[in-house]
């Protein structure tokens, strides 16, 4: 395991304005990541069969957001040593000395408990158990174990970010169905090419921090092959909702066209002698996931209109 840095930042907490302090704690929640998590959770809730009271639906999405943010805060506490090394993460609140590691851990643990407790009391136990599973998987399986020991960290660890649509589905139905498992699988297969594209053009960061991401351990060519392979599998997975009659032709057309373009980008990256297309693929992958779930929501309401 990577040793902790001997130098610690100065925590000038008393000089910060209250508004700044709130902003810093919000940054612990990783708002960018949270937006994808919340939207996929909302998609699972909206396409699930049955009815849910708007207030309960709001609480369910709020709990997903808080649970995701809590996981991010605990992740920042544990990764404070490598966050100070990597350029991508040096501006986070802990490396900047804006929040103490102890405060970040307390904040993460308390908000994690709050999210699961609120989900169990207001929504249902199935959704609460799934939310708890996502938090525990991200913290213990990915952050504390896999991230620093294997290049397959993001493949297995990506399961944590795949739970939200299942949680949203369970909030309405109080069960786990094949449809929600497929939604889980779509994100699960999307995560490796999405994150490896980032890792390609940030590989120096991971190398300096001794994090065994695929470009560091297996090289650029192998990473490109993995990205292309997973892109094809992901495309096939996104078509499953149509073949099990969960969605109609509108979603099928959107998933097929956007997925083919994803594969084309990954193939162009594979054939290129450099990694200049990696940032473009990474950026597109974020838009792609939003697009896929938006198409699924629209298709659901078109079918049920």
GUKOLDO-290925 format. One record per residue (C-alpha): x, y, z; residue in three letters. Coordinates in steps of 0.2 Angstrom, whole numbers, plus 5000, padded with zeros to 4 digits. Example, Ala and Ser with C-alpha at 12.3 -4.5 7.8 and 13.67 -1.06 7.14 Angstrom:
<atoms>
@east 5062 north 4978 up 5039 resn ALA
@east 5068 north 4995 up 5036 resn SER
</atoms>
This chain:
<atoms>
@east 5000 north 5000 up 5000 resn UNK
@east 5006 north 5017 up 4996 resn UNK
@east 5014 north 5026 up 5011 resn UNK
@east 5006 north 5042 up 5018 resn UNK
@east 5015 north 5058 up 5015 resn UNK
@east 5025 north 5065 up 5029 resn UNK
@east 5020 north 5083 up 5025 resn UNK
@east 5003 north 5089 up 5030 resn UNK
@east 4994 north 5105 up 5024 resn UNK
@east 4990 north 5119 up 5036 resn UNK
@east 4971 north 5119 up 5040 resn UNK
@east 4967 north 5137 up 5041 resn UNK
@east 4949 north 5133 up 5045 resn UNK
@east 4946 north 5148 up 5056 resn UNK
@east 4950 north 5160 up 5043 resn UNK
@east 4937 north 5153 up 5030 resn UNK
@east 4920 north 5162 up 5028 resn UNK
@east 4905 north 5151 up 5032 resn UNK
@east 4899 north 5151 up 5014 resn UNK
@east 4916 north 5145 up 5008 resn UNK
@east 4916 north 5131 up 5021 resn UNK
@east 4899 north 5125 up 5015 resn UNK
@east 4906 north 5125 up 4997 resn UNK
@east 4921 north 5115 up 5003 resn UNK
@east 4910 north 5102 up 5011 resn UNK
@east 4899 north 5101 up 4995 resn UNK
@east 4915 north 5098 up 4985 resn UNK
@east 4918 north 5083 up 4996 resn UNK
@east 4902 north 5075 up 4988 resn UNK
@east 4910 north 5075 up 4971 resn UNK
@east 4896 north 5085 up 4963 resn UNK
@east 4901 north 5080 up 4945 resn UNK
@east 4901 north 5062 up 4949 resn UNK
@east 4885 north 5064 up 4959 resn UNK
@east 4875 north 5071 up 4944 resn UNK
@east 4878 north 5055 up 4934 resn UNK
@east 4873 north 5045 up 4949 resn UNK
@east 4857 north 5055 up 4953 resn UNK
@east 4851 north 5055 up 4935 resn UNK
@east 4854 north 5036 up 4933 resn UNK
@east 4844 north 5033 up 4949 resn UNK
@east 4830 north 5045 up 4943 resn UNK
@east 4829 north 5035 up 4927 resn UNK
@east 4827 north 5019 up 4936 resn UNK
@east 4813 north 5027 up 4947 resn UNK
@east 4804 north 5034 up 4932 resn UNK
@east 4804 north 5018 up 4921 resn UNK
@east 4799 north 5006 up 4935 resn UNK
@east 4782 north 5000 up 4934 resn UNK
@east 4770 north 5006 up 4947 resn UNK
@east 4766 north 5022 up 4956 resn UNK
@east 4776 north 5032 up 4969 resn UNK
@east 4771 north 5047 up 4979 resn UNK
@east 4781 north 5063 up 4973 resn UNK
@east 4787 north 5066 up 4991 resn UNK
@east 4794 north 5048 up 4993 resn UNK
@east 4802 north 5049 up 4976 resn UNK
@east 4811 north 5065 up 4981 resn UNK
@east 4817 north 5057 up 4997 resn UNK
@east 4823 north 5042 up 4987 resn UNK
@east 4833 north 5053 up 4975 resn UNK
@east 4840 north 5064 up 4989 resn UNK
@east 4846 north 5048 up 4998 resn UNK
@east 4855 north 5042 up 4983 resn UNK
@east 4863 north 5059 up 4981 resn UNK
@east 4868 north 5060 up 4999 resn UNK
@east 4874 north 5042 up 4999 resn UNK
@east 4885 north 5045 up 4983 resn UNK
@east 4892 north 5060 up 4991 resn UNK
@east 4896 north 5052 up 5007 resn UNK
@east 4906 north 5038 up 4998 resn UNK
@east 4915 north 5052 up 4989 resn UNK
@east 4919 north 5060 up 5006 resn UNK
@east 4926 north 5044 up 5013 resn UNK
@east 4936 north 5041 up 4997 resn UNK
@east 4944 north 5058 up 4999 resn UNK
@east 4949 north 5055 up 5017 resn UNK
@east 4957 north 5038 up 5012 resn UNK
@east 4965 north 5045 up 4996 resn UNK
@east 4972 north 5061 up 5004 resn UNK
@east 4990 north 5055 up 5001 resn UNK
@east 4988 north 5051 up 4983 resn UNK
@east 4977 north 5066 up 4980 resn UNK
@east 4991 north 5078 up 4985 resn UNK
@east 5002 north 5070 up 4972 resn UNK
@east 4990 north 5069 up 4957 resn UNK
@east 4987 north 5085 up 4947 resn UNK
@east 4969 north 5081 up 4944 resn UNK
@east 4965 north 5080 up 4963 resn UNK
@east 4977 north 5092 up 4971 resn UNK
@east 4964 north 5106 up 4972 resn UNK
@east 4952 north 5095 up 4982 resn UNK
@east 4947 north 5102 up 5000 resn UNK
@east 4959 north 5090 up 5010 resn UNK
@east 4975 north 5093 up 5000 resn UNK
@east 4971 north 5112 up 5000 resn UNK
@east 4970 north 5112 up 5019 resn UNK
@east 4952 north 5118 up 5018 resn UNK
@east 4945 north 5103 up 5028 resn UNK
@east 4954 north 5091 up 5040 resn UNK
@east 4954 north 5073 up 5035 resn UNK
@east 4945 north 5069 up 5052 resn UNK
@east 4931 north 5081 up 5048 resn UNK
@east 4929 north 5073 up 5030 resn UNK
@east 4928 north 5056 up 5038 resn UNK
@east 4916 north 5061 up 5051 resn UNK
@east 4905 north 5070 up 5038 resn UNK
@east 4906 north 5055 up 5026 resn UNK
@east 4901 north 5042 up 5039 resn UNK
@east 4887 north 5053 up 5046 resn UNK
@east 4879 north 5057 up 5029 resn UNK
@east 4881 north 5039 up 5024 resn UNK
@east 4871 north 5033 up 5039 resn UNK
@east 4858 north 5047 up 5037 resn UNK
@east 4855 north 5042 up 5018 resn UNK
@east 4852 north 5024 up 5022 resn UNK
@east 4842 north 5027 up 5038 resn UNK
@east 4831 north 5040 up 5029 resn UNK
@east 4829 north 5028 up 5014 resn UNK
@east 4824 north 5013 up 5025 resn UNK
@east 4811 north 5024 up 5035 resn UNK
@east 4803 north 5034 up 5021 resn UNK
@east 4805 north 5023 up 5006 resn UNK
@east 4808 north 5004 up 5009 resn UNK
@east 4820 north 4992 up 5015 resn UNK
@east 4825 north 4985 up 4998 resn UNK
@east 4831 north 5002 up 4992 resn UNK
@east 4840 north 5005 up 5008 resn UNK
@east 4849 north 4989 up 5007 resn UNK
@east 4854 north 4992 up 4989 resn UNK
@east 4860 north 5009 up 4994 resn UNK
@east 4870 north 5002 up 5009 resn UNK
@east 4878 north 4989 up 4997 resn UNK
@east 4883 north 5003 up 4985 resn UNK
@east 4891 north 5013 up 4999 resn UNK
@east 4900 north 4998 up 5007 resn UNK
@east 4906 north 4992 up 4990 resn UNK
@east 4913 north 5009 up 4985 resn UNK
@east 4922 north 5012 up 5001 resn UNK
@east 4928 north 4994 up 5006 resn UNK
@east 4930 north 4985 up 4990 resn UNK
@east 4935 north 4999 up 4978 resn UNK
@east 4943 north 5012 up 4989 resn UNK
@east 4951 north 5002 up 5003 resn UNK
@east 4956 north 4986 up 4993 resn UNK
@east 4955 north 4986 up 4974 resn UNK
@east 4961 north 5003 up 4969 resn UNK
@east 4979 north 5001 up 4975 resn UNK
@east 4982 north 4983 up 4971 resn UNK
@east 4975 north 4978 up 4954 resn UNK
@east 4973 north 4986 up 4937 resn UNK
@east 4956 north 4978 up 4937 resn UNK
@east 4951 north 4990 up 4951 resn UNK
@east 4939 north 5000 up 4940 resn UNK
@east 4931 north 4984 up 4932 resn UNK
@east 4926 north 4976 up 4948 resn UNK
@east 4924 north 4992 up 4958 resn UNK
@east 4913 north 5000 up 4945 resn UNK
@east 4899 north 4990 up 4952 resn UNK
@east 4897 north 5003 up 4966 resn UNK
@east 4892 north 5016 up 4953 resn UNK
@east 4880 north 5004 up 4944 resn UNK
@east 4868 north 5003 up 4959 resn UNK
@east 4858 north 5019 up 4957 resn UNK
@east 4846 north 5014 up 4944 resn UNK
@east 4842 north 4998 up 4954 resn UNK
@east 4839 north 5008 up 4969 resn UNK
@east 4828 north 5020 up 4960 resn UNK
@east 4818 north 5005 up 4953 resn UNK
@east 4817 north 4997 up 4970 resn UNK
@east 4811 north 5013 up 4978 resn UNK
@east 4795 north 5011 up 4967 resn UNK
@east 4793 north 4992 up 4966 resn UNK
@east 4801 north 4987 up 4982 resn UNK
@east 4810 north 4973 up 4973 resn UNK
@east 4824 north 4968 up 4961 resn UNK
@east 4819 north 4963 up 4944 resn UNK
@east 4828 north 4958 up 4928 resn UNK
@east 4825 north 4975 up 4921 resn UNK
@east 4834 north 4984 up 4935 resn UNK
@east 4848 north 4972 up 4934 resn UNK
@east 4850 north 4976 up 4915 resn UNK
@east 4851 north 4995 up 4920 resn UNK
@east 4865 north 4990 up 4932 resn UNK
@east 4874 north 4980 up 4919 resn UNK
@east 4873 north 4995 up 4907 resn UNK
@east 4883 north 5006 up 4919 resn UNK
@east 4894 north 4992 up 4924 resn UNK
@east 4900 north 4989 up 4906 resn UNK
@east 4901 north 5008 up 4903 resn UNK
@east 4912 north 5012 up 4917 resn UNK
@east 4929 north 5003 up 4911 resn UNK
@east 4930 north 5012 up 4894 resn UNK
@east 4924 north 5028 up 4902 resn UNK
@east 4937 north 5028 up 4916 resn UNK
@east 4951 north 5020 up 4906 resn UNK
@east 4950 north 5034 up 4893 resn UNK
@east 4953 north 5046 up 4907 resn UNK
@east 4967 north 5035 up 4914 resn UNK
@east 4976 north 5036 up 4897 resn UNK
@east 4979 north 5054 up 4897 resn UNK
@east 4981 north 5055 up 4916 resn UNK
@east 4993 north 5040 up 4916 resn UNK
@east 5008 north 5050 up 4923 resn UNK
@east 4997 north 5055 up 4938 resn UNK
@east 4993 north 5037 up 4942 resn UNK
@east 5011 north 5032 up 4939 resn UNK
@east 5018 north 5045 up 4951 resn UNK
@east 5005 north 5040 up 4964 resn UNK
@east 5009 north 5022 up 4962 resn UNK
@east 4990 north 5018 up 4958 resn UNK
@east 4990 north 5002 up 4946 resn UNK
@east 4978 north 5009 up 4933 resn UNK
@east 4978 north 4999 up 4917 resn UNK
@east 4989 north 5011 up 4906 resn UNK
@east 5002 north 5010 up 4920 resn UNK
@east 5003 north 4991 up 4922 resn UNK
@east 4999 north 4985 up 4905 resn UNK
@east 5003 north 5000 up 4893 resn UNK
@east 4994 north 5011 up 4881 resn UNK
@east 4991 north 4998 up 4868 resn UNK
@east 4983 north 4985 up 4880 resn UNK
@east 4972 north 4999 up 4887 resn UNK
@east 4966 north 5004 up 4870 resn UNK
@east 4962 north 4986 up 4866 resn UNK
@east 4952 north 4984 up 4882 resn UNK
@east 4943 north 5000 up 4879 resn UNK
@east 4937 north 4995 up 4862 resn UNK
@east 4932 north 4977 up 4868 resn UNK
@east 4922 north 4984 up 4882 resn UNK
@east 4914 north 4997 up 4871 resn UNK
@east 4907 north 4983 up 4860 resn UNK
@east 4901 north 4973 up 4875 resn UNK
@east 4893 north 4989 up 4882 resn UNK
@east 4884 north 4993 up 4865 resn UNK
@east 4877 north 4975 up 4865 resn UNK
@east 4871 north 4977 up 4883 resn UNK
@east 4862 north 4994 up 4880 resn UNK
@east 4851 north 4985 up 4867 resn UNK
@east 4845 north 4972 up 4880 resn UNK
@east 4830 north 4983 up 4886 resn UNK
@east 4823 north 4982 up 4868 resn UNK
@east 4825 north 4963 up 4867 resn UNK
@east 4816 north 4960 up 4883 resn UNK
@east 4802 north 4972 up 4878 resn UNK
@east 4807 north 4985 up 4892 resn UNK
@east 4808 north 4998 up 4878 resn UNK
@east 4803 north 5002 up 4861 resn UNK
@east 4810 north 5007 up 4844 resn UNK
@east 4814 north 5025 up 4849 resn UNK
@east 4826 north 5019 up 4863 resn UNK
@east 4833 north 5005 up 4852 resn UNK
@east 4838 north 5018 up 4838 resn UNK
@east 4845 north 5030 up 4851 resn UNK
@east 4855 north 5016 up 4859 resn UNK
@east 4861 north 5009 up 4843 resn UNK
@east 4867 north 5025 up 4835 resn UNK
@east 4875 north 5033 up 4850 resn UNK
@east 4883 north 5016 up 4854 resn UNK
@east 4890 north 5013 up 4837 resn UNK
@east 4898 north 5031 up 4838 resn UNK
@east 4906 north 5026 up 4854 resn UNK
@east 4913 north 5011 up 4846 resn UNK
@east 4919 north 5021 up 4832 resn UNK
@east 4928 north 5033 up 4843 resn UNK
@east 4936 north 5019 up 4853 resn UNK
@east 4942 north 5010 up 4837 resn UNK
@east 4949 north 5027 up 4830 resn UNK
@east 4958 north 5028 up 4847 resn UNK
@east 4964 north 5010 up 4845 resn UNK
@east 4971 north 5013 up 4828 resn UNK
@east 4979 north 5030 up 4832 resn UNK
@east 4998 north 5031 up 4837 resn UNK
@east 4995 north 5043 up 4851 resn UNK
@east 4981 north 5046 up 4864 resn UNK
@east 4975 north 5063 up 4858 resn UNK
@east 4957 north 5055 up 4856 resn UNK
@east 4956 north 5049 up 4874 resn UNK
@east 4950 north 5066 up 4881 resn UNK
@east 4936 north 5066 up 4867 resn UNK
@east 4931 north 5049 up 4871 resn UNK
@east 4930 north 5052 up 4889 resn UNK
@east 4920 north 5068 up 4887 resn UNK
@east 4908 north 5059 up 4875 resn UNK
@east 4906 north 5044 up 4887 resn UNK
@east 4898 north 5056 up 4900 resn UNK
@east 4886 north 5064 up 4887 resn UNK
@east 4882 north 5046 up 4881 resn UNK
@east 4877 north 5039 up 4897 resn UNK
@east 4865 north 5054 up 4900 resn UNK
@east 4858 north 5052 up 4883 resn UNK
@east 4855 north 5033 up 4885 resn UNK
@east 4845 north 5035 up 4901 resn UNK
@east 4836 north 5050 up 4894 resn UNK
@east 4831 north 5040 up 4879 resn UNK
@east 4825 north 5026 up 4890 resn UNK
@east 4814 north 5038 up 4900 resn UNK
@east 4807 north 5046 up 4884 resn UNK
@east 4803 north 5029 up 4877 resn UNK
@east 4795 north 5023 up 4892 resn UNK
@east 4783 north 5037 up 4892 resn UNK
@east 4780 north 5036 up 4873 resn UNK
@east 4775 north 5018 up 4876 resn UNK
@east 4764 north 5022 up 4891 resn UNK
@east 4756 north 5038 up 4883 resn UNK
</atoms>
